[in-house]
Structures are given as C-alpha cells and as structure tokens.
C-alpha cells in the first residue's frame, strides 16, 4: 500500500472496523442526459410532426386519400410486404404532406412512429445536417437502451452531432444499433417518415440520403421502415429506381384527384351557412384540377376575418367562371398560378412593393443562411427573420405585420420566433418564376432594393462619427426591437452590420446581375467608410461572384484586381494566402482581401485595417 490513511503503518490490529468512504469521483463523461440535450440542440425540432411551429399541420380531409393512408399504415405495421423503403411521389400540391401527417398521427397512436421530419425550404426547415440528429433523438426518447447508449457516446464525443451526414448516419444510427444487437437488445421495427425530401438543401445530398438508407437496408444494418415523400424529380426517380433499390423499395404515386371527388360533407363544412354558394362548388372543383393545396388556400381566403365569406367566395367563383387559361396552358399548376395571381392583385398598391421586398429578403436569407453568413451574423437566427427583415427595410412591427396580413391565405406570421411560415412551397416557387408570376415576381424589386440599401448606408456614412473602438452610428434607427428572452436589445451598429451584409450579399447573388442603375449606385457608394464604422468580422462573400454580376461596362470600375504592388504590403497577418481586390471607385474605393470567401477590408490607400 503506497498511499492512504495507513501508509507506513505496522504491527497493529483493527477489531470490527467500520470505514466510511467520503471521497468523490469525477465523472469524465458528464451528467446523465447531457449527450441527448446536445443531440436535441443539433436537431430540427420545428420539423417534427407534432411541433407547435407547424400547427396546424396539413392533414387529409375525412374520407380523402384513405386508400393510400390504409396501404401505408398496413405496410408500416409489418404487413406481408417485407420491403423496408416506401417512396410516395407526386406533383406539387396534391397533398403529399397531408398524407404524411395523417400517417404520422396514425403510427403515433399505434406506438410505431420512431421519428418524423417534415422538410420545408421556404420555412427554412431544409438543413440536411440536422436530419439524422433529429431521427436519432426521436428514437432515443422512445427506446431507453438506445437513448442511454447514444447519451454516453455523445458525452464522450460531442462532435458526433456536427459531423458529415454520412458519419452521423453511421455514428448515431448504424453503430449504436449494431452495438445493442451484439448484446441481444432489439430496439424494434420503428417507422421513419421523411416528408419533402426534395426540399432538403442540395440534390446531391438528397441522393446521398437515399443511398445511405438503401445500403443500410441491403446490409440489414437497421430494422426500420423508411417512408419518403417527395416530388417526382428526375434525380429522385433515378435514385429510387437504381438496381440496389428495386428489390427493397415500394413506390406509390399520388396523383391529382379526378374532378368532383371532394366529399360533400367536407365542402359543406368549409362553406357552412352558405348553401347557395355551395351549390356552385362544381365550378371550384373544376378549377382546382385535383390539387388539394388549391381548395385549402381558397378556404383560408374565404375565411378572412376582415371580409365577408359570401363576398370572398363569390369573387373566387367569378374568377373560375371567367378563366380560360386551363385549356390554353400545359403547366400543371396553371389553375393554382391563376389564384396566386388573383391574391397578389388584391394587395393594395401601396402595400405591394413592401410585400415584394419582404418576400425577397425572406427568400434570400433562408436560401443563403447555411452557406453565406459567417458565425458573426448567425445571431440573426436567434433574433428572428421577421425582425431582421423589418429593420432592414425600416418597417415597424405594425407595418410589417400589416403587410403580411394581406397574404393570410398563403402564409402566417409566427411569434415567436418572429418569422414567416408558408402553407405550401408552391407560393414562393410561383413568385420566384417570372414566367409564371410576371410583374409580381419578387426578383423584380431586387435592383431597386440594392439601390435603397446604398442610399440608407450612405446616409449612415454621412452622419456617423468614426473612431475606435466604439464608433458612433447615427442616421439609422432600430424600428423593431427584439424582446425574446435572452436576447440583448438591437443596437444601431448591429443593424449597420446587417445592412452591409445584405447589400453585398444581394449584389453577389448568383444568377441575378445588376442593372445599370444599381451599378451607378455602387459607383457612388462610400465603401471606404466601412472599415471605420465596422471593425468586426464581416461575412462570407464571393468577390468573384460579385464581379460576375456586374455588366462588363461597369465591372472594372467597381470590382477589379489591383495592379499597384503596394497594396500587398499590408496583407493581414491572419491569412497565409488570399485573393486581393479593389472595390469601388475614386476616393470611395477599398482593398478587400478574400480567403475562402471570408473577407477582410482596408481603406485605400492608408490601410486602416478592419480585423475580419
């Protein structure tokens, strides 16, 4: 015995001793449950089938799509069909998400739903990196043995929840299930529902997800039954019909319903009290062309609390009778486009430009969050996109909400987290396609918005006082404060940082070139003031993409490579190698250093550095 209370003792006897151990032992793996808490934080909670964020979720009306629901639930409960992957596909608007939700509800009642994820691109629920964290978390809270093992593994290595999706699939699902199986523990044949796989960010990733699941089924690595819902995109068809999927996947196609298939009891419920209008429901059914999203949108339109339901429905029926576009267009969503156009035309002319800007910024921020913004700007997510957009446009909370109310039939405003939720992806797809939405396309205001941001920022530059470390920002007001618990109040400096990020990001938005007016505005933009007013990290930004968006006539005046070697003398010490650019013209120009799309800015020619 080399240590302890009897160290070195000799020649003594203890009669009936009692020892009390008061020592403490360090737990190197953390507190029980901390691993699952980390897993939950890395999950997409708002995409679960029972999330309050999705309330009310889409569901099939009673008596509709019942054959599909019965077949899926029978298969999921372990019927005679032993294939472990089911793919339900169909065009936009036919009710795939409603079928998925109805099935999730039924599997929950049967205690068979292991996990569910409802992707939604326009609602920013499209991160593939949070798919398998979400699935594994939901299974972990249902199966104690699996949950305990996963909790332990994540405590030991919290990077498991941030690894690539292929590593997550192995480390969070395949390996733990295999480890339990080796001990004779069967976690059960749970049903996993993934809705809107085509709305998950990145086609290649979508195919990878299918391949990983197919491999696990082929190798019998997981006992789950997987149900995927998506549109019939070509890459999806290819992935689900490849040789390694043919024997393990069941295909169901959800088509548009034949006309006159909306049950009478359902329509009576929708238009209760207005039987005279209900008698003309055939007109509405014909116009819907079997797309369930269409009548669902009409119901929300008719139920506008600020309008008469009779007048609202009469307007829709008049629109249907006057329409002849159905026969002249081959687009599968022509009738839905017609109604979306009708909704946009009813927006007051003073509100329409505001709505277009709100929707454009919402689309931009959702689309570019994961790839464009550095950690310095990801605090936007905690504030809420609604607050960010309102402040960027100089709107108060009242004016922002008032504008959104005009589109109540296609979107809703959530508070918290102060963001917009779209009932269906087809609305933003419509507004993003100029051929379909024409003058209502939100891209039509992009160049104007770029110029407006230049004007707002130049106003800040004209009134603010430079100085380090705390410049005084004036000429810009926070129009909507964040009151979320745990968030500090927004400051003008933070709002200025957002505007700079928005301006440069919108100018570098791939595929959306600047027009001459926007280029002239940039020539007059005081880039040189940015390093003095914003001495913190900017955001990830591609100067090459920015330059490609500028017409040749203006390109060399706005973005160019430096020819004077003196600009290289002050290269930031934090980078080993980087691209160098001159941005701006005349006294307004700056030097920008770019390394892997992260930018550092310095004034030209005095090299007063902003340490990005």
N, C-alpha and C positions, 0 to 999 in steps of 0.2 A: 504494500500500500504506500504509494508515494505522496499522497496528499489526503486531506480530510481532517476531521477533528481528532483522530487517533494517530496521526502521523508521528512516528518516532516513539510511540508508547510501547512499554514492555512489562511483562510479569504482573498482570492484573487480571481480575476476573469480574465479569458483569453478571449479576443474578437477576433473571427475569427483566431484562431491559425493555424499555419502550422508546422507540425512535419516531419522531415526527419530522417529516421532510417538508420544510418550508421553502425549498428552493423553487425557482421559477425557470421555465424553459421557453426559449424563443421559438416561435412558430415561423419557420422560414418561408412558409407558403401563404402567409396572410390569414385573414379572417374567413371563416366559412361563408360562402356566398359572394365573396368579393369578385371571384372569377366570373360568376354569372352576371353580376352587376356590370362588369366591364363588357361582357358579351351583349347585354341589353343596350348599353350605350352605343355600341357599334351596329346595332340592328336598325331596321326601318319600321319602328313601332307604328307609325302612321299608316303603314300599308297592310297591317294585319286585318283580317276580315271583320273583327269586332272593334276596330279603332274608332274612337269618337270623332277623329278628324274626317273620316269618310261618312259620317252619319248625315242624312240617311243613305245607306248604301243602295246601289241598284239591285232590285230583285224582280224576278219574273212575276207578272200578274197571275192571280189564281187561274189555273186551268190552261196556262200557256206554256209551251216548251216542256210539257210534262213528260212526253216520251223520252226526250233527251235526258232530263233530270233522273227519271227512273232507271234508264240504261246506265248512266254514270254511277249512280249510287249503288246499283246492283253489282256493277263491276268493282267498285271501291270496297264493298263489303266482302269481297272474296268469292265472287261467283265462279262459274265454270271456266271463264276466260282467264288464263294464267298469265297473260301478258301484263307487264308491270308499268307500262307507259301508255297514257291516253292523250291524244292530241285532238282538241276540238278547235277547228279553224273556221273562219268565215270572214266576209267583208265587214267594213266598219258599220257600226250602228245596228247590227242585227240582234244584239242582246247577249253577247258572249259573257260580259262581266256580270250580267244579271243571272245567267245560268250558273256561273262560277260561285256567286254569292249564295244562291239558293242551295247549291250542292254543299258549300261550306257549312251553312246552317244545319243541313240535314246530317252531315257527317259529325258535327259537333254534338247533336242530340244522340247519335249512336256511339259517342265516345271513340270515334275513329279518325277524327281530324288531327293529324300530327302537327301540321303547320300550313299557313296560307300567306301568300304575298300577292298584292294587287298593285302591279306597276302602273304608273300614270306619268307620262312625260310632261304634259302641261302643268301638272301639280307637283313637279319636282320629286316624284317618287320613282326614280329611274336609275338609281345607283347600283350597278352590278356588284360592287364591292360589299354591299350590305345584304345580298340575297342569302348566302349560306350562313351568315351570322344570325339572320332573322329566323331561318328554318331551324337551325340547331338550338337556338334559345327556346323556341316554342316547344320543341320536342323535350328539351331539358326540364321544363317545368311540368311536363306530363309524365316523364319516366324518371323516377328518383335515382336509380342506379346510373343511368346515363348522365343525369344532371350533376350528380356528385363527382363523377369521373371528369366531366368537362370542367367543372368548377376547379378541381385540383390542377388539371392540365393548364388552364389559363392563368391561374395564380402563379404557376411556375414560369410561364412564358406568355406575357400579355401581348406579345407581338402576333400571337395566333389570330387575333381578331382584325389585324391590319395587313395580313399577307395577301398575296395574289389570290384570285378566286380559286385557282386550281389547288393551291396549297391549303386554302380554307376548306375546300371540299374534302381533302384528304385528312387534315388535322382535326377538323370539327365534326366530321361525319364518319368517314370510312374507318379511320384508325380507332376511334373510341368504340364504335360498334363492333369492330373486329376484336378489340381487347376484351370487351364484355362477352362476346361469343366464345372466346377461348376459355372463359371461366364458367361457361354454361348458362350465361344470362341472356335471355331472349327479350329484346326490347319491344317486340310486337310489330305487326304489319300496319303501320300508320299510312294514312293518305296525305300526300303533299300536294297542295294546289298552288300553281303559279299562273296568275292571270296577267294578260297583257305583256307577254314576253317580248313582243315586237316593240314595246315602248321602253324596254330596258336600253340604256345608252350603249350603242355600238353594235353593229351587225355581227362583227367577228366574235364579240363576246357572247352574243346570243347563240351563235353556232357552237361556241366552246361549252356553254352550259348544257346544251343538248347532248354534245359528245360525252361530257363527263357523266351525265346521268345514264346515257346508253352504255358506257363502259362499265359502270357500277352494276347495272342490270345484267349485262352479259357475264360479268365475273362473279355475280351473286354476292357482291360486297355489301349491299344494303337491302333490307327486306321491305322497303317502302313501295307504295304505289303512287306514281307521279302523274298528275294531271296538268297539262299545259293548255292554256287558252291564248290564241293569237290570231292575227290576220294571216291570210294565205300568201305571205310574202314569198318571192321566189327562193330566197336563201333558206327560209323555213321549210318549204316544201322539199328542197334538196336534202336538208339535214334530217328530216323525219322520214325520208324515203330511201336513205342510203342502206346498203346491204346490212350493216350492223344494227339497223333499227327495224327492218322489215318484219322480223320474227318476234320482236319484243314490244312493238308499239301498235296500239289500236287507234284508228283515225275516225273521227266523226266530223262531218261538215255541217255547220249551222248556216242555213241559207235564209234568205229573206222569206217572210211568210207570204203565202198567197193572199191576195186581196180578200176582204170580207172574212178574215179569220180572227179579228179582235172580238172576244166573247162579249155577248150582250150585257151580262151582269157587270163586266168591267167598265164598259162605256157608260152605263147608267150610273155607276159610282162616280166616274170622272165628272159627268155633267148632270149630277143630281139636281133636280129642281128646274131644269131647262129642257123638258121633253120635246118641245117644238124644235129645238136645235138638234137634239139627239136623233130625231127622225132623219136628219140630213147627214148623219155620220158617215154614210157610204162615200160621200164626197171626200171627207177627211181620210178615210181608209184608202181610197184610191190614190190620193196624193202621197200618203206615207210610203207606198210601194213596199210594204212589208218591213220597213226599217223601224225597229222599236224605239230608237232614240228620237225619232221624229214625233210620234204622238206623245212621248214623255216630255219633250220640250214644249209642245203645244199646251199640255196640261199646266205646266208651270207658267206659261204665258197667259193662259186664261185665268189662272188663279192670282193674278196680280192684285194685291190688296188695295191698290190705289185706283183700280179701274173696275168697271162693271164686267162681270164674267160674260153676260149676254153680248155686250158690245165687243168684247175681245174675241169671243168665238165667232161671232158674225163676221168680224174682219177676216179671220182665218178662212172661213168658208167662202167668203167672197174672193179671197186670193186664190183658193183652189179652183173655183169655177172659171176664173179669168185666165188661168195658166194654160199655156200650150207648149211649154218647154219640155214636158215629159216626152212628147213624141219626136221632138227635134234634136234631142241630145242623147248621146250614148253614155254619158258619165253615170256611174252607178249611184252617185249621191246628188243627182240633179235636183230632186224634189227637196232634199234637205238643204241644199245650197239656196234654193229659192226662198225657203223660210228664213234661213240665216240672213239673206239679203233683206228680206222684209223686216226683220228685227233691227238690223242696222239702220234702215231708212227711217225708222220711227224714233231714233235718237235725236233729240233737239240739235239743231245746227251748231249751237254754242258749246254743246257737250261733246259732240262727235270728235273734234280734234284732241280733246283731253283723253277720251276713251282710247283713241288710237295710240296715243303716247303711252298711256298706262299699260296697254296690252303689249306694245312693242318692248318696253323696258322689262316687263314681266317675262316675256319670252326670251329676251336677251340674257337676263340674269339667271334664269333657270337653265338655259342651254349652256352657258359658259361657266357656271359655278365651279364644276369639278376640274376644269382644265385651264381656266384663265386667271382666276383670282389666287393670289398668294395668301398665306395664313394671315397676313396683316389686314386683309379685307374680309376674311371669312366671318368676322364678328357680325357682318350684315345678317347672316342667317339667324343669329340669336335675337336681333332686333325685330326682324320680321320684314319680309319683302314689301309689304304694303307701306310701311313707314319709310323704308328706303326710297321707294318709287315716288311717294308723295313729296318727300323733301327734295328729291332730285328735280321734280317738276314745280316746286314751290307751291304745293297744294296743302291746304289744311286738312285735318281728318274729316271734317264735314264735307268739303268739296270732293275729296277722294271717294268717300262712301256714296255721296250723292251721284257721282258719275257711274259708279259700279251698279247702283240700283237700276239704272236704265237697261242693264243686261241681266236682270234677275232670272230670266228663263234659261240662261245658258251658263251662269256662274253664280257662286255665292261667296260672300266675304266671311272669313274665319277670324275670330278674335277671342283669345289668342290662337295662333301666333301672328295675327295681323297679316294675313295673306289671302290671295285669291285662289279659290278651288273651282275648277271647271267640271261640269257634269259629264262631259264627254270630250275626248281628244279631237273629235271631228270639227269642233268650232274653231279652234286655233289653227288647225290644218287648213280650213276654209279661208281664214283671214290671212294666212301666210302664202296663199297661192293667188297671185294677181289675176290669173286667167279665170279663176272661179269667183273671187270677191271683187275684182275690178277696183273701183275707186275706194272701196272700204279696206283694201289690203293695208295692214299696218306698216308695211315697209314703205308706203307712200309718204310717210312723215319722217322717215329716217334722216334724210339730209337736212330737213328743216330743224329737227331736234339737235343734230350736230351743231348747227349754227346757233341755236338758242343756248346750248351749253357753252360755246365760245363766248357769247355775249355775257352770260352770267359770270363766268370766270374772269373775263377782262374787267368786269365791274368790281369784282373782289380785288383784283390786282391794282386797280386804280385807287382803292380806298384803304387797303390794308397796310400795316406797318411791318416791315421786315425786321428781323433781329433774332438772334439765337440766345438761348434755346427756345424761347417762347414768343413767336411772332404774334402780332395782334391781327386777327381776322375780322374784317368788317365788310359790309356790302353784301352779306348773305345771312339769312335768318333760318333757324330751325322752325319749320312750320308745323311739325307734328312730333311731339316728344314721345319717347318710349317709356311706358310705365310698367313694363314687365318686371317681375320680381327678380332681383339680382343684376339688372342692367343699370348702368350708370346713365345719367342724362346725356343726350347728344350735345356735342359742342360744335361751334362753327368750324373749327379746324378739321374735325372728323368729317363733317359734311363737305368741306372743300376737297378733302382727300377722295371722297366718293365721286364728286363731280369730275375731278381729273381722271380718275379711273374709268368712269363711264364714257367720257369724251374720247379718250384714246382707244378704249375698247370698241366703241361703236365705229370709230374711224377705221379700225383694223378688222372689222367683222368680215370674215372671208365670204366672198361672193357678192358683196354689196358695195360697189365702187362709189366714190364721192362724185357729186356733180360739181360743175364749175363754181356755183355759189358757195358750196361748202369748202372748196379749195381756197377761194378768196378769203373766206372767214379764217381759215387756218394760217394764211399768209399774214393776217393781222393779229393773230393770237400771240400773246406775250408768254411764250414758253420760258423765257429767261427768268420769270418771277417764281416759277415752280420750286426750284431748289431753295429759295429763301423762305418760302412760306410752308414748305412741307419737307422738313428734314428727316423724314422717316421713310421706311421701305414703301416702294410703290406696289406694283403687282406684276404678275407675269404677262408679258406683252410682246408680240412678234413685230419687230420693226419691218421685217421683210414683207409680212402680210399687209402692214400699214402702207408700205410703198406700193405694193401691187394694186391697192385700191385707188391710188391716185392716178388720174389721167396723165399720159405722157407729157402733155403740155405743161403741167404744173409739178411733175414729180421731182425734178432736180431742184426746184425752188423750195420744196417742203421737206423732202427726205433724201439724203444723199450720203455717200461715203466721203470722208474728209481727205483732202489732198495735202494739207499742211501737216507735216510730221510733228509739229509742236503739240498737237492735241494728244499725242500718245505719251507725252512726258508725265502726265498726271493720271495714268491709269490706276484705278482703285486697287489697293493692296489686297482686297478680299478675293480677287479673282486671279487665276493663273493665265487664262486666255479668254478673250471676249471680242465680239464684234464692236466696231465703233461707227457711230452715225452722227451726222449733223442734222438737226431737226429745226425747222423754222427759217425765217429769212431776215437778213439785216441785223439790227440790234436785238431782235426778238429770239435769235437762234440759241440753241443749247447743244452741248455734247451729250450723247447718250451712249452708255456702254451696255452691251447686252450679252449675257451669258445664260444659255439655255432658257431663253425667253424671260429672264429676270433682268430688269433694267436698273441702271444707276445713272443719275442725271447731274450734270455740272453746267454752270453758266459758261458762256463763251465770251471773251477769252480768259476771264480771270480765275476760272477753275475753283469756284467756291463750292465744295462738294456736298451733295446730299448723300448721306451714307446709307445706300439702299442695299 
